[in-house]
Amino acid sequence: MADNEIEQGLEGVAAAAGEVAEAATAAAAGAAPTPAKKGPQNTRTLEFLMDVALQVSVEVGRARMTINDLLQMGPGSVVELEKIAGEPLDIFINGKAVARGEAVIVNEKFGVRLTDIISPEERVEGIA
């Protein structure tokens, strides 16, 4: 690969990172992000983000217990959760609630069918 091609590639990565930073700053400020330029640069920005790994967690319920209760537990013990049976499961991405869903079985594995996406307003309320 020629030095010129490497330099152009690095400039593209730097420009894409700059656009991502601008969008993140605008989102944090509550402003609408400026529209991205059309063309190959916009495609590179999206491709740059597509490989970002996120931690997805599904919460069935929660419980509080004393250390004494915890130490008394053994095989067959039951932990009573705050949620009622049939209530939607909470779905978190990187620790932030983003959706609700219901448990399903797909190819003998558990899965979650999304039933509700949490609005940005609800997400902000959840932070406070």
ABEGO torsion letter per residue (X at the ends): XBAAAAAAAAAAAAAAAAAAAAAAAAAAAGBBBBBBBBEAAAAAAAAAAAABBBBBBBBAEBBBBBAAAAAABBBGBBBBBABBBGBBBBBBBGGBBABBBBBBBBGGBBBBBBABBBBAAAAAAAAX
